[in-house]
Amino acid sequence: MFNHPMSRIKLRQLRQLVVVAEEGSIRAAAQRLSMGQPALSRSLRTIEDQLQVKLFERGPAGVVLTRYGEILCGYARIIETNLRFSAEEFENVHGGRGGRIRLGIGPYEGFTIAHRAIAKMFERRPDLEVVLIEGDYDVLAEKLLGGGIDLILGPAPIGDVAHGLQWETLAHTRPVLVVRRDHPLAERKTVDLQTLSVADWILSVEGSNARTRINEVFRRFGLEPPAGPINAYPSMTALELVKKLDVVALLPRKLVEKDRKAGLIRALPLATEEFHFPVRLTTRKHCQLSIACRGLIAEIKAVCEEIGNEL
């Protein structure tokens, strides 16, 4: 039997804790919860008294979670998420065609996989709500662990996967090295890594997984990685810059396909090495996902099976 003081905390108190953490202010949280500030303060003190810990540090700028507060708030968000999942299951039994999915995606997967899978989901669930959150693995993993998103498509950790998460590799993306049609390298039959290491690039931001993996390719051959001068995530902005400047960029095939066929940019043929990035699906361990999330995962896998060679 679970007799820890934690078992006496009520769901409404957990909800209050999450809102205070999000607002950073007792007053703002009380307004959002439509309750009095003194009542909210008493409720939070009750939790602290039961657990014999401090959940917040109170100061002139508001309140900040302590380490104990961060732990409890993280689990509170997951409890809220699971309650939402169960509500969606109830609605599905009654013939509902909605649901809510919060999907974390990397810089490449939105152009290649996510939009196709989401479009398929809306065919089956027209009342669906989808929230897309782009970012690198570390940021998205923290949100996933804290219940801020439901699953991650794309970024893979450079090292070990975060504790409490699980993943599977679905495919590999093979982004294309591109330059504008008048770039000095545009007519080369082959381009080696030594030439690329001293070229000007548009690179993913420093510290991102994509940038780290690019750097590893050059260092494996004893070369200094390129340094820029432009740092940006793969996007339409990066593509437009490629068309106007003498820079190299590693961009998704689907993003550059139209301009490459129109002759506005050229794909560089590599002599020695290709850049491959794993596409991974990451979820929380021991978590029953909602029926909408499970449906999206099935569509994502179907898309990877269908266009895996084109990624």
N, C-alpha and C positions, 0 to 999 in steps of 0.2 A: 504494500500500500504506500502511496506517495504522500508523506506527511510533512514535506518541506513547507515552510511558510509561503512559498511561491504558489502553492495550490489554493490559497485563500484569496488570491488576487482575482478581481472580477474583469470580465471582458471590457466593460465600459471604462475601467481604470487603465487598461492597456491602450485603449483608443485615445484616452486623454493624454497618456504619456507620448504617444506618437505625434499627436497634434502639437503638443508643447515643444517637442523636439523640432518639428518642421517650422514652427513659427518663431522659435527662439525667444518667446515672451509669454509669460503667464496671462497678461492682459489680452494679447492678440488671440491666444489659444482659447481663452474663455469666451471671447466674442464669437469665434468660429464655431464653438461647441454650444453656443446659446445658453451659457450658464454663468453664474456670478463668479468673479475672480476669487473671492474668499472661499467659495465652495470648491473650486478647482484646486486651490492651494491646500485645503484640508485633505482632499482626496489623494493628492500626491504625497503629502506627509504621512498619510495612513500606509501607503505602500512602503515608504522609507522606514517607518516604524516597524512594520511587519518583517521586512527583510533585514533590518538593522544595517542599512547602508545608505549612502547619499547618492541620489540619482542625478542631481543637478548641482552645479555651482552657480549661485545667484550673484549677480553683480549689477552695476549701473547700466550696462549695455543689454541686459536681459539674462537669459539662462543658457548654460552650456551643459551638455551631458557629461557626466563622469564616465569612467570606464564601466562601472556597474550599470549606469544608465544606457550606455551604448549596447551592452550585451542584451539587456531586457528589451530595449526598443527594437533591436534587430529581430528578436523572436516574436515580438508583438506584431511587427509588420508581416512576418511569415504567417502568423495566426490569422491576421486580417485577410491575407491573400488566400489562404485555404478556405476561409469562410466564403469568400467571393467565388472560389472554384465550386464549392458545394452548392451555392445558390444557383450558379449556372447549370449544374447538373440537374437541379430541380426543374429549372425552366426548360431544359432540354426534354425531360420526361413529358412535360406538358406541351411539347411541340415547338418550343422556342427556337428561333433561328439567329440568335445573336451571340453574345459573349464578348469578352474583352481580353485582348492579348497585348502584353507589353514586351516587345521584342527588341533585344539589343543586337545591333549589327555592326560589322566592321566596315572599313572604307571600300572594300571590293564587293562584298556580297549584296549590297543594295542594288548595284547595277546588273548583277548577274542572276541571282537566285531569288532574293526576297520578294521582289515585285511580282514575279511570276506566281510564286506560291500564294501570296496574299490575294492576287486577282482570282485565283482558283477558289480560295476560301470564300470570297464574297459571292461567288456563283452559288455556293451551297448555303451560306449564312449571310443574307443581305443586310441583316441588322447588326452585324459584327462591328465592334469598335477596335481599332488597332492603333497602338502608340509605338512609334519607332524611335529608338534612342541610339544614336551613333556614338562610337567611341572605341578606345583601345581596350585590350583584354583586362588590364588591371582595374580600370574604372568600371567596366561592365560587370566584372566578377564581384566587385564589392556591392554593386547594386543588386545583383542576383542573390547574393548571400543575405542581404538585408531585406529582401522581398520587394525591392523597387522595380524589378523587372522579372519576367517569368522564365525566359530562356534566352540564350545567346546563340546567334548564328554568325560564324566567321572567325573572329580572332582566336588564336591559339596561344597559350602561354609559352614564353621562351623556356622556362624551367618547368617545375612540377605544377600540376593543376592545384588551385586553391583548395584547402581542406574543406570538406563539406560539399564539393561539387564533383560532377562526373561528366565525361564527354565521350563523343565518338567522332571519328573522322569520316566525313561524307564524300569528300572529293578533294581535288587540288586545283587551285586557280593558277593559270599561267599568264600573268599580265604581260603586256607588250611594251618593249622599249621603243619610244617614238620620238621623232624630231620633226620640225617643219620641213617643207619640201625643199627650201633653199639652204638648209643647214649644211655646214661643211662635211658632215658625215652621211648625208642623205643618199649619196650615190655609191657608197662603199659596198662591195660584194660581201664582205664580212667585217665585223668590228670586234676587236678583242677587249678584254677587261682592262688592260693597261691603258688603252686609249680612253675608255670610259672613266677610268679613275681620275683623270685630269680634266675631264670635260665639265662644263657647267650643267647643273641638274636642277630640276624641281624634285625635292625629296620629301618624303613623309616627315612629320615633325620629329625632332630629336627625342629619343626615348621610346618612341612607338615601336610596336612589334615589327611592323613592316620595315622601318628604318634599321632596326637591329638585324633583321634577316638579310637585308641588302648589304649591310656592313660585313656580315659574316662571309658572304660570298667572296668579296674582295680580299678579306684577310686570309681566307683559306688559300689564296694564290699569292700570298705575301705582298699584297698591294694595299696602299692607303685607300680607304673608302672615299668616294666623292664628298664634297663639303657643301654643295648648294650651287648658287647663292639663295635659292628660294626654298622655303619650307612650307609645305601645304599638303593637306590630305588629297588623295586622288579625287578629282571633282571636275565639273564643267569649267570652273575657274582655272584649274591647272591645265586643262585641255586648251583653253583659249590662249593662255600664256605660251604654251608650246607653239601655237600657230603664229605667234608674233615675235618670239625671242629665240636666240640660238641656245636652247637648253634641251637636255635629255630628260624624259620622264618615263616612269614605269606605271602604266595606266591599264585599267581593265579592258579586255578585248571588246566587250560590248559597248564601252564608252567611246572607243576610238574608231569603231568599225565604219561608221558612216563617213567620217572625214578621211579615213584612210582610202576607202573606195573612191572618194571624190578627188583624191590626189592632193589634198591639202596638207597631209602629214605622211611621213614614211615610217615604216617599222624597220628597226635596225636588226639585221641578221647577226646573231651572236656566234662567234667562232668556237667558244669553249664551254659556255655555261648558260643554263636557263634558270630563270627565277621561278620557283614553284612555292606556293604558300598553301598549307593545309586549310581546308574548310571544315570547321568543327561545330558540332551542336553541343552546347553545354547546358546542363540543368542541375538543380539541386539534388543531392542524394536523398533517398527516402522520402520523396515528395510525389504525391499524386497530382498530376497536372490536370487542369480543366479539360473538358471535352473539346473546347475550341483550340486550346494549345496542342492537344494530341492530334487534332485534325490538321493544324498547320505543320506539325512535324511530318506527318504523312505526306503532305503536299511538297514540303521542302525536299524530302528524300526522293519523291517522284521526279521533281525538277532536276535534281542532281543526277539521277539515273538517265534522264532524257538528254541533258545538254552537257554532261560531264566532260566530254571531249572538246567542248567549245569554251570552257571557262578560262 
